[in-house]
């Protein structure tokens, strides 16, 4: 596989991963922002919203960071070939 083919495939995967992360962000919106209020007061609900938002944000950031790191490694590998 040439460096050009690797770059093309990498670009296609980047688009799909970005779309997937956006879909996760949108799909978890209601879960993040409106937790069940049964047996909780307003402070506990606010705390749960913050916790869920941090969880989703950090998960998306971790996946995006791993993908960027993978792009760098593949790019270095392609240049050295």
PyMOL commands that set and color helices and strands:
alter all, ss='L'
color gray80, all
select helices_A, chain A and resi 3-27+29-33+42-80
alter helices_A, ss='H'
color red, helices_A
deselect
rebuild
show_as cartoon
